[in-house]
Amino acid sequence: MVKVDKNKTDKYFFSEGFFNFKNKSHIAKETKINTHKDIFDDNENDPRLYGSSSYSNEKKTVVDNGIFTSCKLNDSCPPWSIKADTITHDKIKQDMIYKNAILKIYDIPVLYFPKFFHPDPSVKRRSGFLQPQFNNSETLGSSLYIPYFKTLGNDKDLTFKPTLFEKLRKFEREKYILQSEFRKQSKDSFLIADFGLLRDYKRSSDNKYKNANHFFLDYKSDLKIPNYSESELDIHFEKVTNDTYLKVFQNNLFDTHTLLKPDNLGTMNSNMELYLEKENQNFTTGILVYENLGVKNSDRYQYTLPYYNLSQNLTSILSDNSILGSLNFSSSGSNKLKNTNNLVSQISNNLNYSSPDFISDLGFKSGFNLYLGNTNTIAKNDLTYSSNPQIDGSSMMIFDTTIPLIKYNDMSQETITPRFSFRINPGNNMDDKSGTSREIGLGNVFELDRLGISEYEAGRSLTLGLGYKFDKLENYQNDDELDDNVKDKFIEFNLATVLRDQIESEIPSSSTINRKTSNLFGSIQNNLFDNVNLSYEFSLDNDLKTINSNSIGTEISINNFITTFNYIEKRNELGSTHLISNTTEYKVNDNTSLQFSTRRNKEINLTEYYDLSYEYKNDCLTAALKFNKTFYQDKDLVPTEDLFFTITLIPLTTYEREIYKKIPGSPGLKSWFR
């Protein structure tokens, strides 16, 4: 028995042998070595090494006719194992060396290695090859990803990540990706940079061979500026040389450990930001560069040079905060250049006051908010703002009242909550946003900036809301705290609408709150049943006859069968959308599942994709058979129809191989090839 640390122990078993504890050597028969369970960061594993005999000294341990696996112990053969003539643990170099090794899956030989090695599990960070991965793509064919990790000292390292592709056609050039990731960690900063070069990719859009590359960088530093509780500098940079490069090669460029994958593969965002914070105040300033990869070169960039945001809590100047409420000041500014020569410079200042909540003897809960704003703007070649300085003042007053009504009985709790919110813009000033697309629903109808336009909406309005919720008392256990093992059973219904004294033409018409009577916004959430959940949101025209939007979500679960349906429909002012999607999963047992998903665009009467997969998964092996069919096409991205097999041996590797694919535009079985 060897104690690794306080809570981890490796156990050694021998049928017979000779042992010299002075020089730490032995010769033994029938060796069994059971290492601690979480050596590969998974407590479900039982890593073990068995052999017919073994010997060791201070420098190495050798196991003859060894077999190794990390799979959980059971009465049958492990899902995967490696059998070798000899397995040597080099204690000096901390290597595990295998000679004449055979990888077996359920005791069936699948791969032979004359010799290979890897760091022993005690090594947390060392140069060497990482887990390889086989990938497959309709557009690119099969590929092999072979990452190599290189330490460059205690505070930095480099991962070289080449990807090699097979030839799809005889006379095609061999394409490959050379990618590197550099990381540096110090006490007060962290830097990570990723560079990739793609060679000899033949684009389907023009049938020409092209090279492409990318460069991503993220840098964070704690500046430790005196008198500030936080002072951080963040730099982020994204750049590619081909518009569809990331979409086509995303499975080859980004693995599960990638930290720098862009949030949107169709846009590149770069920024440099300084953040300062101290008691009751925070300040942010920086620059932004936005690139839309799908737009012509002259209009694809938008620059914000610079911007700032300042927030100051002034509540402390009030003599009694609990009585007088809270007071906050904020200021923001930006200088934006877009569409080559469109420049807008703007500074906005806001002073906001919120009263404390007042509760009357009848149970009315009321509050008052006052918002004062000042906006200063100058522009060049802009349709909204002029080239002369503009100084605008604005204000908004909001009065909120709710009347929570609660009824208890032996089985349930019922809550009815009417809500009234009156808001008025005394100056009635607002830029014309009538053509802007904005959608109002129950999630934002009571918010201050419910239109998302960073200015106060014009006119006077009264927002009415009514909420009803029925809760079963079995929801509450242990002094009204919800038990994790008990489903929260309830049904909830909400309605809201906006009334005005006159039409406001500057407010986006798609929101419908520009009218005297807006749409009626509603939602229903039914979670009363064990096997069915239902959610429904709608927007009903003020004629109470036309439904302008529907959103329905349903989940049905019966034993091992789970299916979800989602339906979205929008019409008239709210746009033109008509989608229905479904995901269905059947769990055959604890290890095996069958899943199907699809989405159909009813607007154009087209099914967008089908995904069908059969998956087997246990603690150390995942195997899946997947069929994917997509109808999406965009430049170098083509519609796909694939059937492929993928297997993951934990913690060794992931292998994915195409079984069949169909050539786009060639109908019939003859178009399938192996």
MILUM-31670 format. One line per field, with one value per residue (C-alpha): residue number from 1; residue in one letter; z negated, x, y. Coordinates in steps of 0.02 Angstrom, whole numbers, plus 50000, padded with zeros to 5 digits. Last residue first. Example, Ala and Ser with C-alpha at 12.3 -4.5 7.8 and 13.67 -1.06 7.14 Angstrom:
num = 2, 1
residu = S, A
c3 = 49643, 49610
c1 = 50684, 50615
c2 = 49947, 49775
//
This chain:
num = 674, 673, 672, 671, 670, 669, 668, 667, 666, 665, 664, 663, 662, 661, 660, 659, 658, 657, 656, 655, 654, 653, 652, 651, 650, 649, 648, 647, 646, 645, 644, 643, 642, 641, 640, 639, 638, 637, 636, 635, 634, 633, 632, 631, 630, 629, 628, 627, 626, 625, 624, 623, 622, 621, 620, 619, 618, 617, 616, 615, 614, 613, 612, 611, 610, 609, 608, 607, 606, 605, 604, 603, 602, 601, 600, 599, 598, 597, 596, 595, 594, 593, 592, 591, 590, 589, 588, 587, 586, 585, 584, 583, 582, 581, 580, 579, 578, 577, 576, 575, 574, 573, 572, 571, 570, 569, 568, 567, 566, 565, 564, 563, 562, 561, 560, 559, 558, 557, 556, 555, 554, 553, 552, 551, 550, 549, 548, 547, 546, 545, 544, 543, 542, 541, 540, 539, 538, 537, 536, 535, 534, 533, 532, 531, 530, 529, 528, 527, 526, 525, 524, 523, 522, 521, 520, 519, 518, 517, 516, 515, 514, 513, 512, 511, 510, 509, 508, 507, 506, 505, 504, 503, 502, 501, 500, 499, 498, 497, 496, 495, 494, 493, 492, 491, 490, 489, 488, 487, 486, 485, 484, 483, 482, 481, 480, 479, 478, 477, 476, 475, 474, 473, 472, 471, 470, 469, 468, 467, 466, 465, 464, 463, 462, 461, 460, 459, 458, 457, 456, 455, 454, 453, 452, 451, 450, 449, 448, 447, 446, 445, 444, 443, 442, 441, 440, 439, 438, 437, 436, 435, 434, 433, 432, 431, 430, 429, 428, 427, 426, 425, 424, 423, 422, 421, 420, 419, 418, 417, 416, 415, 414, 413, 412, 411, 410, 409, 408, 407, 406, 405, 404, 403, 402, 401, 400, 399, 398, 397, 396, 395, 394, 393, 392, 391, 390, 389, 388, 387, 386, 385, 384, 383, 382, 381, 380, 379, 378, 377, 376, 375, 374, 373, 372, 371, 370, 369, 368, 367, 366, 365, 364, 363, 362, 361, 360, 359, 358, 357, 356, 355, 354, 353, 352, 351, 350, 349, 348, 347, 346, 345, 344, 343, 342, 341, 340, 339, 338, 337, 336, 335, 334, 333, 332, 331, 330, 329, 328, 327, 326, 325, 324, 323, 322, 321, 320, 319, 318, 317, 316, 315, 314, 313, 312, 311, 310, 309, 308, 307, 306, 305, 304, 303, 302, 301, 300, 299, 298, 297, 296, 295, 294, 293, 292, 291, 290, 289, 288, 287, 286, 285, 284, 283, 282, 281, 280, 279, 278, 277, 276, 275, 274, 273, 272, 271, 270, 269, 268, 267, 266, 265, 264, 263, 262, 261, 260, 259, 258, 257, 256, 255, 254, 253, 252, 251, 250, 249, 248, 247, 246, 245, 244, 243, 242, 241, 240, 239, 238, 237, 236, 235, 234, 233, 232, 231, 230, 229, 228, 227, 226, 225, 224, 223, 222, 221, 220, 219, 218, 217, 216, 215, 214, 213, 212, 211, 210, 209, 208, 207, 206, 205, 204, 203, 202, 201, 200, 199, 198, 197, 196, 195, 194, 193, 192, 191, 190, 189, 188, 187, 186, 185, 184, 183, 182, 181, 180, 179, 178, 177, 176, 175, 174, 173, 172, 171, 170, 169, 168, 167, 166, 165, 164, 163, 162, 161, 160, 159, 158, 157, 156, 155, 154, 153, 152, 151, 150, 149, 148, 147, 146, 145, 144, 143, 142, 141, 140, 139, 138, 137, 136, 135, 134, 133, 132, 131, 130, 129, 128, 127, 126, 125, 124, 123, 122, 121, 120, 119, 118, 117, 116, 115, 114, 113, 112, 111, 110, 109, 108, 107, 106, 105, 104, 103, 102, 101, 100, 99, 98, 97, 96, 95, 94, 93, 92, 91, 90, 89, 88, 87, 86, 85, 84, 83, 82, 81, 80, 79, 78, 77, 76, 75, 74, 73, 72, 71, 70, 69, 68, 67, 66, 65, 64, 63, 62, 61, 60, 59, 58, 57, 56, 55, 54, 53, 52, 51, 50, 49, 48, 47, 46, 45, 44, 43, 42, 41, 40, 39, 38, 37, 36, 35, 34, 33, 32, 31, 30, 29, 28, 27, 26, 25, 24, 23, 22, 21, 20, 19, 18, 17, 16, 15, 14, 13, 12, 11, 10, 9, 8, 7, 6, 5, 4, 3, 2, 1
residu = R, F, W, S, K, L, G, P, S, G, P, I, K, K, Y, I, E, R, E, Y, T, T, L, P, I, L, T, I, T, F, F, L, D, E, T, P, V, L, D, K, D, Q, Y, F, T, K, N, F, K, L, A, A, T, L, C, D, N, K, Y, E, Y, S, L, D, Y, Y, E, T, L, N, I, E, K, N, R, R, T, S, F, Q, L, S, T, N, D, N, V, K, Y, E, T, T, N, S, I, L, H, T, S, G, L, E, N, R, K, E, I, Y, N, F, T, T, I, F, N, N, I, S, I, E, T, G, I, S, N, S, N, I, T, K, L, D, N, D, L, S, F, E, Y, S, L, N, V, N, D, F, L, N, N, Q, I, S, G, F, L, N, S, T, K, R, N, I, T, S, S, S, P, I, E, S, E, I, Q, D, R, L, V, T, A, L, N, F, E, I, F, K, D, K, V, N, D, D, L, E, D, D, N, Q, Y, N, E, L, K, D, F, K, Y, G, L, G, L, T, L, S, R, G, A, E, Y, E, S, I, G, L, R, D, L, E, F, V, N, G, L, G, I, E, R, S, T, G, S, K, D, D, M, N, N, G, P, N, I, R, F, S, F, R, P, T, I, T, E, Q, S, M, D, N, Y, K, I, L, P, I, T, T, D, F, I, M, M, S, S, G, D, I, Q, P, N, S, S, Y, T, L, D, N, K, A, I, T, N, T, N, G, L, Y, L, N, F, G, S, K, F, G, L, D, S, I, F, D, P, S, S, Y, N, L, N, N, S, I, Q, S, V, L, N, N, T, N, K, L, K, N, S, G, S, S, S, F, N, L, S, G, L, I, S, N, D, S, L, I, S, T, L, N, Q, S, L, N, Y, Y, P, L, T, Y, Q, Y, R, D, S, N, K, V, G, L, N, E, Y, V, L, I, G, T, T, F, N, Q, N, E, K, E, L, Y, L, E, M, N, S, N, M, T, G, L, N, D, P, K, L, L, T, H, T, D, F, L, N, N, Q, F, V, K, L, Y, T, D, N, T, V, K, E, F, H, I, D, L, E, S, E, S, Y, N, P, I, K, L, D, S, K, Y, D, L, F, F, H, N, A, N, K, Y, K, N, D, S, S, R, K, Y, D, R, L, L, G, F, D, A, I, L, F, S, D, K, S, Q, K, R, F, E, S, Q, L, I, Y, K, E, R, E, F, K, R, L, K, E, F, L, T, P, K, F, T, L, D, K, D, N, G, L, T, K, F, Y, P, I, Y, L, S, S, G, L, T, E, S, N, N, F, Q, P, Q, L, F, G, S, R, R, K, V, S, P, D, P, H, F, F, K, P, F, Y, L, V, P, I, D, Y, I, K, L, I, A, N, K, Y, I, M, D, Q, K, I, K, D, H, T, I, T, D, A, K, I, S, W, P, P, C, S, D, N, L, K, C, S, T, F, I, G, N, D, V, V, T, K, K, E, N, S, Y, S, S, S, G, Y, L, R, P, D, N, E, N, D, D, F, I, D, K, H, T, N, I, K, T, E, K, A, I, H, S, K, N, K, F, N, F, F, G, E, S, F, F, Y, K, D, T, K, N, K, D, V, K, V, M
c3 = 52441, 52572, 52584, 52747, 52814, 52678, 52760, 52785, 52831, 52784, 52632, 52633, 52496, 52354, 52278, 52134, 52077, 51935, 51767, 51638, 51467, 51358, 51199, 51043, 51070, 51233, 51346, 51497, 51648, 51796, 51946, 52060, 52154, 52262, 52281, 52366, 52413, 52317, 52431, 52477, 52359, 52371, 52239, 52285, 52148, 52128, 51984, 51939, 51784, 51713, 51541, 51424, 51254, 51145, 50970, 50847, 50964, 51123, 51272, 51395, 51545, 51639, 51761, 51816, 51952, 52018, 52092, 52148, 52277, 52303, 52328, 52178, 52104, 52060, 51990, 51852, 51809, 51664, 51629, 51483, 51435, 51268, 51189, 51024, 50888, 50997, 51162, 51130, 51263, 51319, 51427, 51482, 51584, 51679, 51758, 51841, 51919, 51923, 52012, 51913, 51758, 51854, 51946, 51901, 51778, 51744, 51632, 51587, 51472, 51438, 51309, 51292, 51150, 51138, 50998, 50880, 50965, 50992, 51094, 51118, 51207, 51266, 51359, 51425, 51517, 51597, 51683, 51623, 51705, 51624, 51466, 51574, 51471, 51557, 51449, 51406, 51341, 51224, 51182, 51067, 51033, 50923, 50924, 50828, 50644, 50670, 50599, 50699, 50809, 50861, 50953, 51033, 51096, 51187, 51248, 51394, 51366, 51342, 51387, 51506, 51487, 51372, 51528, 51511, 51700, 51719, 51639, 51539, 51635, 51693, 51518, 51530, 51394, 51217, 51198, 51131, 51115, 51088, 50970, 50928, 50821, 50778, 50667, 50627, 50492, 50442, 50393, 50408, 50245, 50231, 50209, 50065, 50078, 49918, 49829, 49655, 49701, 49853, 49974, 50142, 50058, 50027, 50209, 50284, 50391, 50467, 50542, 50615, 50682, 50767, 50826, 50901, 50908, 51034, 51062, 51205, 51275, 51225, 51123, 51206, 51213, 51360, 51280, 51296, 51117, 51051, 50883, 50869, 50845, 51020, 51016, 50984, 51014, 51195, 51304, 51468, 51554, 51736, 51772, 51903, 51778, 51689, 51716, 51578, 51418, 51332, 51239, 51121, 50976, 51011, 50908, 50834, 50741, 50682, 50612, 50549, 50497, 50402, 50366, 50261, 50220, 50094, 50090, 49999, 49826, 49880, 49908, 50002, 50050, 50128, 50182, 50231, 50336, 50372, 50474, 50517, 50651, 50696, 50847, 50897, 51048, 51094, 51264, 51321, 51507, 51582, 51769, 51890, 51873, 51795, 51867, 52048, 52011, 52124, 51977, 51800, 51640, 51485, 51304, 51202, 51030, 50925, 50768, 50702, 50558, 50476, 50358, 50258, 50201, 50109, 50077, 49927, 49866, 49724, 49854, 49896, 49955, 50046, 50031, 50164, 50312, 50387, 50547, 50618, 50796, 50909, 51092, 51206, 51394, 51546, 51709, 51864, 52030, 52150, 52187, 52141, 51956, 51837, 51657, 51523, 51357, 51191, 51029, 50866, 50713, 50552, 50417, 50275, 50155, 50039, 49919, 49774, 49763, 49828, 49688, 49714, 49902, 49957, 49936, 50078, 50207, 50290, 50438, 50607, 50749, 50922, 51058, 51245, 51363, 51510, 51551, 51723, 51842, 51986, 52125, 52228, 52356, 52356, 52408, 52270, 52209, 52094, 51987, 51897, 51731, 51654, 51477, 51372, 51185, 51028, 50871, 50705, 50542, 50387, 50218, 50139, 50270, 50444, 50600, 50765, 50916, 51080, 51245, 51375, 51524, 51591, 51748, 51820, 51910, 51791, 51645, 51466, 51530, 51468, 51361, 51213, 51310, 51193, 51278, 51448, 51568, 51732, 51813, 51768, 51814, 51987, 52102, 51985, 51938, 52118, 52186, 52198, 52234, 52162, 51978, 51832, 51648, 51510, 51324, 51201, 51021, 50894, 50715, 50564, 50417, 50236, 50295, 50183, 50260, 50433, 50421, 50611, 50612, 50789, 50917, 51094, 51226, 51403, 51562, 51729, 51882, 52047, 52223, 52378, 52540, 52681, 52804, 52844, 52829, 52696, 52662, 52586, 52608, 52448, 52481, 52312, 52154, 52028, 51846, 51704, 51526, 51386, 51198, 51072, 50884, 50762, 50577, 50509, 50679, 50807, 50986, 51120, 51303, 51421, 51589, 51751, 51912, 52016, 52163, 52344, 52462, 52639, 52739, 52886, 52816, 52731, 52549, 52489, 52302, 52184, 52056, 51905, 51809, 51630, 51549, 51367, 51287, 51103, 50977, 50792, 50726, 50880, 51065, 51055, 51222, 51261, 51427, 51507, 51645, 51738, 51878, 52017, 52119, 52259, 52274, 52332, 52262, 52107, 52000, 51848, 51766, 51602, 51515, 51324, 51283, 51342, 51225, 51117, 50934, 50815, 50685, 50686, 50556, 50692, 50778, 50932, 51097, 51196, 51358, 51435, 51567, 51557, 51617, 51633, 51628, 51526, 51457, 51267, 51248, 51342, 51347, 51380, 51412, 51351, 51414, 51284, 51172, 51079, 50935, 50902, 50742, 50810, 50651, 50602, 50774, 50760, 50884, 50959, 51045, 51172, 51182, 51159, 51160, 51101, 51151, 51101, 50959, 50966, 50861, 50673, 50646, 50594, 50668, 50815, 50802, 50893, 50900, 50948, 50919, 50989, 50887, 50766, 50750, 50612, 50632, 50555, 50371, 50415, 50481, 50539, 50602, 50647, 50735, 50743, 50687, 50691, 50618, 50633, 50551, 50623, 50552, 50449, 50608, 50610, 50698, 50534, 50454, 50400, 50316, 50405, 50397, 50441, 50461, 50486, 50515, 50473, 50385, 50392, 50279, 50252, 50136, 50087, 49903, 49927, 50016, 50070, 50141, 50214, 50197, 50251, 50259, 50223, 50227, 50168, 50211, 50076, 50085, 49942, 49852, 50001, 50116, 49980, 50050, 50000
c1 = 49101, 48990, 48809, 48752, 48692, 48560, 48460, 48480, 48642, 48627, 48741, 48848, 48784, 48893, 48923, 49022, 49113, 49234, 49254, 49384, 49404, 49555, 49631, 49539, 49408, 49392, 49276, 49192, 49110, 49021, 48957, 48807, 48805, 48690, 48753, 48701, 48854, 48954, 49080, 48955, 48809, 48695, 48579, 48483, 48554, 48551, 48639, 48644, 48741, 48804, 48877, 49005, 49056, 49180, 49252, 49107, 48972, 48891, 48803, 48726, 48608, 48588, 48466, 48478, 48365, 48384, 48300, 48136, 48064, 47890, 47956, 47864, 47837, 48022, 48041, 48158, 48218, 48284, 48300, 48383, 48411, 48491, 48600, 48693, 48560, 48437, 48343, 48334, 48220, 48248, 48140, 48182, 48054, 48050, 47916, 47952, 47844, 47921, 47868, 47888, 47806, 47705, 47603, 47655, 47754, 47747, 47856, 47822, 47932, 47903, 47996, 48001, 48062, 48040, 48127, 47976, 47853, 47916, 47822, 47894, 47795, 47843, 47725, 47768, 47633, 47636, 47517, 47356, 47211, 47039, 47062, 47056, 47207, 47310, 47357, 47539, 47565, 47669, 47635, 47726, 47679, 47761, 47698, 47749, 47730, 47588, 47563, 47696, 47583, 47656, 47538, 47590, 47510, 47538, 47385, 47439, 47447, 47304, 47333, 47469, 47659, 47658, 47642, 47828, 47843, 47788, 47949, 47909, 47928, 47744, 47671, 47482, 47383, 47317, 47411, 47373, 47496, 47448, 47492, 47431, 47504, 47452, 47546, 47514, 47616, 47708, 47891, 47953, 48013, 48189, 48273, 48155, 48089, 48110, 47948, 48008, 48073, 47967, 47867, 47809, 47682, 47580, 47526, 47552, 47424, 47488, 47393, 47467, 47383, 47470, 47424, 47549, 47488, 47571, 47619, 47726, 47895, 48008, 48161, 48327, 48444, 48350, 48311, 48122, 48088, 48214, 48125, 48063, 47878, 47851, 48016, 47982, 47796, 47827, 47883, 47976, 48084, 48130, 48175, 48072, 47981, 48141, 48121, 48220, 48125, 48056, 47890, 47962, 47858, 47896, 47763, 47752, 47609, 47637, 47491, 47505, 47371, 47444, 47336, 47417, 47345, 47421, 47370, 47312, 47253, 47201, 47292, 47243, 47363, 47326, 47476, 47417, 47550, 47582, 47719, 47734, 47863, 47928, 48039, 48150, 48238, 48358, 48435, 48591, 48631, 48796, 48784, 48828, 48651, 48589, 48466, 48521, 48707, 48844, 48937, 48872, 48863, 48766, 48741, 48610, 48545, 48436, 48328, 48243, 48119, 48052, 47903, 47847, 47687, 47633, 47445, 47401, 47245, 47342, 47462, 47635, 47763, 47918, 48070, 48087, 48202, 48299, 48400, 48519, 48576, 48711, 48733, 48879, 48872, 48986, 48916, 49023, 48961, 49108, 49154, 48987, 49027, 49118, 49060, 49124, 49050, 48993, 48914, 48867, 48778, 48714, 48618, 48500, 48413, 48262, 48216, 48150, 48271, 48413, 48401, 48507, 48528, 48708, 48747, 48628, 48746, 48797, 48909, 48915, 49031, 49034, 49160, 49184, 49330, 49347, 49197, 49233, 49115, 49185, 49095, 49044, 49185, 49232, 49063, 48963, 48957, 49107, 49035, 49182, 49167, 49308, 49286, 49387, 49396, 49327, 49243, 49214, 49141, 49085, 49002, 49166, 49298, 49299, 49405, 49387, 49498, 49444, 49527, 49414, 49401, 49244, 49236, 49067, 49001, 49073, 48981, 49042, 49220, 49315, 49460, 49459, 49477, 49469, 49320, 49404, 49399, 49495, 49447, 49262, 49255, 49331, 49186, 49111, 49279, 49340, 49176, 49229, 49414, 49562, 49516, 49542, 49490, 49572, 49531, 49620, 49562, 49642, 49581, 49578, 49475, 49467, 49536, 49636, 49802, 49801, 49827, 49840, 49760, 49790, 49689, 49744, 49646, 49710, 49641, 49731, 49662, 49726, 49674, 49758, 49663, 49644, 49510, 49340, 49254, 49120, 49173, 49336, 49488, 49591, 49778, 49852, 49761, 49862, 49807, 49858, 49790, 49845, 49819, 49883, 49849, 49899, 49929, 50029, 50084, 50007, 50065, 49976, 50017, 49904, 49969, 49884, 49951, 49803, 49819, 49770, 49843, 49811, 49673, 49720, 49648, 49494, 49440, 49620, 49638, 49660, 49799, 49769, 49915, 49891, 50051, 50014, 50132, 50170, 50200, 50227, 50333, 50441, 50410, 50307, 50266, 50101, 50079, 49907, 49876, 49710, 49678, 49555, 49418, 49329, 49324, 49149, 49052, 49161, 49249, 49358, 49489, 49562, 49730, 49744, 49899, 50077, 50217, 50288, 50240, 50105, 50010, 50121, 50057, 49958, 50118, 50171, 50138, 50224, 50211, 50284, 50234, 50056, 49911, 49727, 49556, 49578, 49408, 49404, 49260, 49364, 49547, 49699, 49853, 50026, 50190, 50292, 50210, 50304, 50227, 50340, 50389, 50565, 50647, 50511, 50505, 50349, 50365, 50222, 50283, 50206, 50059, 49869, 49772, 49591, 49418, 49238, 49303, 49269, 49124, 49089, 49115, 49250, 49237, 49349, 49525, 49609, 49781, 49841, 50018, 50103, 50256, 50251, 50411, 50442, 50582, 50723, 50727, 50702, 50558, 50499, 50336, 50241, 50084, 50017, 49871, 49857, 49708, 49607, 49434, 49335, 49173, 49272, 49326, 49473, 49591, 49677, 49504, 49495, 49664, 49775, 49745, 49904, 49890, 50044, 50033, 50215, 50346, 50522, 50551, 50652, 50642, 50828, 50794, 50622, 50693, 50549, 50546, 50385, 50219, 50037, 50063, 49942, 49982, 49861, 49870, 49802, 49722, 49647, 49801, 49917, 49986, 49991, 50067, 50000
c2 = 50226, 50300, 50353, 50433, 50267, 50263, 50401, 50587, 50678, 50863, 50852, 50693, 50580, 50520, 50351, 50277, 50432, 50405, 50488, 50440, 50520, 50482, 50411, 50472, 50403, 50307, 50406, 50328, 50406, 50327, 50421, 50439, 50602, 50707, 50884, 51045, 51148, 51278, 51367, 51504, 51477, 51324, 51251, 51093, 50983, 50794, 50711, 50525, 50474, 50309, 50335, 50259, 50327, 50236, 50258, 50282, 50217, 50278, 50199, 50320, 50305, 50467, 50547, 50728, 50799, 50976, 51131, 51052, 51171, 51243, 51421, 51495, 51322, 51310, 51135, 51083, 50908, 50805, 50619, 50531, 50348, 50306, 50172, 50168, 50179, 50084, 50105, 50292, 50364, 50543, 50655, 50831, 50927, 51091, 51201, 51367, 51504, 51677, 51837, 51996, 52070, 52200, 52066, 51888, 51785, 51597, 51490, 51307, 51204, 51018, 50914, 50724, 50615, 50425, 50330, 50332, 50447, 50623, 50753, 50927, 51062, 51236, 51352, 51525, 51618, 51789, 51910, 51827, 51919, 51932, 52036, 52195, 52247, 52112, 51963, 51926, 51751, 51645, 51463, 51343, 51162, 51030, 50851, 50694, 50740, 50861, 51035, 51128, 51234, 51401, 51518, 51682, 51842, 52004, 52101, 52208, 52393, 52514, 52695, 52637, 52657, 52503, 52392, 52343, 52324, 52505, 52567, 52725, 52888, 52891, 52902, 52878, 52967, 52945, 52783, 52607, 52462, 52280, 52138, 51962, 51822, 51644, 51522, 51339, 51254, 51096, 51117, 50939, 50863, 50791, 50960, 51003, 51181, 51280, 51328, 51278, 51106, 51061, 51166, 51105, 50990, 51149, 51151, 51322, 51418, 51579, 51726, 51883, 52039, 52182, 52356, 52477, 52657, 52770, 52950, 53013, 52970, 52826, 52871, 52834, 52685, 52603, 52434, 52459, 52404, 52529, 52555, 52375, 52332, 52259, 52164, 51978, 51992, 52035, 52179, 52158, 52289, 52310, 52492, 52582, 52693, 52743, 52931, 53014, 53052, 53206, 53206, 53336, 53272, 53087, 52999, 52825, 52742, 52563, 52464, 52284, 52160, 52011, 51858, 51721, 51551, 51429, 51248, 51092, 51143, 51317, 51481, 51640, 51779, 51950, 52055, 52230, 52315, 52498, 52579, 52765, 52807, 52979, 53004, 53147, 53215, 53355, 53374, 53464, 53450, 53508, 53542, 53401, 53334, 53172, 53045, 53020, 53028, 53094, 53174, 53185, 53287, 53236, 53290, 53196, 53247, 53134, 53143, 52985, 52990, 52832, 52815, 52664, 52580, 52422, 52424, 52315, 52407, 52490, 52558, 52493, 52620, 52559, 52673, 52807, 52787, 52933, 52929, 53061, 53027, 53099, 53053, 53094, 53061, 53065, 52994, 52963, 52888, 52888, 52706, 52625, 52646, 52764, 52778, 52901, 52853, 52924, 52869, 52954, 52888, 52966, 52872, 52922, 52803, 52817, 52958, 52855, 52709, 52818, 52946, 53102, 53082, 53116, 52932, 52888, 52964, 52800, 52842, 52755, 52803, 52723, 52763, 52741, 52777, 52752, 52643, 52570, 52478, 52376, 52281, 52432, 52453, 52269, 52201, 52118, 51937, 51946, 52086, 52166, 52259, 52359, 52426, 52549, 52573, 52652, 52587, 52676, 52615, 52711, 52680, 52621, 52592, 52518, 52542, 52446, 52478, 52398, 52354, 52277, 52161, 52079, 51972, 51924, 51770, 51640, 51722, 51701, 51681, 51525, 51584, 51465, 51302, 51151, 51066, 51077, 51223, 51230, 51064, 51067, 51252, 51225, 51274, 51403, 51479, 51498, 51567, 51750, 51720, 51815, 51800, 51920, 51925, 52029, 52048, 52161, 52178, 52296, 52284, 52399, 52337, 52400, 52566, 52685, 52633, 52553, 52365, 52343, 52170, 52111, 52014, 51971, 51876, 51849, 51770, 51759, 51673, 51607, 51565, 51495, 51474, 51347, 51397, 51319, 51490, 51458, 51278, 51336, 51225, 51235, 51234, 51282, 51338, 51439, 51456, 51572, 51566, 51684, 51671, 51797, 51805, 51940, 51981, 51834, 51774, 51656, 51642, 51540, 51508, 51411, 51352, 51298, 51225, 51167, 51047, 51027, 50897, 50952, 50867, 50757, 50595, 50668, 50683, 50687, 50655, 50801, 50834, 50945, 51022, 51083, 51150, 51191, 51316, 51348, 51486, 51522, 51379, 51369, 51346, 51185, 51107, 51018, 50927, 50911, 50781, 50811, 50686, 50726, 50645, 50739, 50928, 50978, 50831, 50833, 50702, 50711, 50597, 50657, 50643, 50659, 50759, 50731, 50783, 50921, 50914, 50973, 50870, 50716, 50591, 50500, 50439, 50535, 50443, 50307, 50210, 50054, 49926, 49997, 49888, 49939, 49853, 49693, 49633, 49612, 49734, 49861, 49810, 49918, 49810, 49856, 49782, 49878, 50010, 50146, 50247, 50396, 50488, 50524, 50458, 50334, 50253, 50144, 50002, 49902, 49744, 49625, 49744, 49740, 49904, 49898, 49957, 49920, 49810, 49622, 49559, 49552, 49738, 49861, 50035, 50071, 50143, 49999, 49918, 49744, 49686, 49532, 49582, 49730, 49834, 49961, 50089, 50189, 50138, 49956, 49853, 49682, 49616, 49457, 49397, 49574, 49683, 49873, 49963, 50125, 50106, 50251, 50325, 50451, 50540, 50661, 50538, 50487, 50495, 50312, 50288, 50160, 49972, 49876, 49687, 49578, 49391, 49348, 49454, 49527, 49679, 49837, 49986, 49989, 49958, 49881, 49731, 49618, 49442, 49375, 49286, 49311, 49500, 49645, 49832, 49968, 50154, 50272, 50444, 50546, 50613, 50598, 50464, 50331, 50171, 50000
//
